[in-house]
């Protein structure tokens, strides 16, 4: 199982992300963004936090702490990727502004075509081998082909075939979750996910990074004058990031080779996986917190 996973790691990560974006796209309409466009301040705050605030927090960690290259690159990947598809679901469950959450996911997903290579180059160039060249063009192509096009295709399915879109979305998301399970099991079977080898210090760094992201995205929108529902969307969007894209970029930059050891690549993989797992738990906690804060707000579905 481990050798088979190592051989097909890139394509497994690509299939997982493609299904996730198809599923999310099949829940979106262009008009979902009209309400957000009429009141641009909340999405402006959310985008600034996602595209500037999060990379700056990652830069702070990389500058102040003594981190091994794999962990540093893993944190940079987590900072460079947009919010994940689960953030929209968690925002709905937390009685937040669902349309804002969807718009943030869509805008930052489109923007990451440009911002992801820039953020990675800014954060981790000093941690890379001397002969390493950032594959910015390849990352941009992969984001376009495996992330943006499936998103647009999913939106087209909802527009052209609305009767089947909900079921289509549900099965795509289930397929995406299946491939996440394959990634976890495959990486574990290959011996590359080794918690004792990762170390308590590195684990604490990931926990601290996640905690700071969740705290900053809870406090700063309120200081910016946003209401609870908008804060809910931003708080969850910043915390629950698109780890699927991080796994794909990792597989592209540091592909697994059967029979070969790769301490840096393995540390990157585990950093992204542990962040994703912890963010899922924190996101569930955020759902309950924001449900209480928004307890007087009825749940409303996006248009």
Buried (B, 14 or more C-beta within 10 A) or exposed (E): EBEEBBBBBBEBBBBBBBBBBBBBBBBBBEEBBEBBEEEEEBBEBBBBBBBEBBBEBBBEBBEEBEBBBBBBBBBBBBBBBBBBBBBBBBBBBBBBBBBBBBBBBBBBBBBBBEBBBBBBBBBBEEBBEEEEEBBBEEBBEBBEEBBBBBBEBBBEBBEEEEEEBEEBBEBBBEBBBEBBEBBBBBBBBBEBBEEEEBBEEBBEBBBEBBEBBBEBBBEBBBEBEBEBBBBBBBBBBBBBBBBBBBBBBBBBBBEBEEEEEBEBBBBBBBBBBBBBBBBBEBBBEBBEBBBEBBEEBEEEEBE
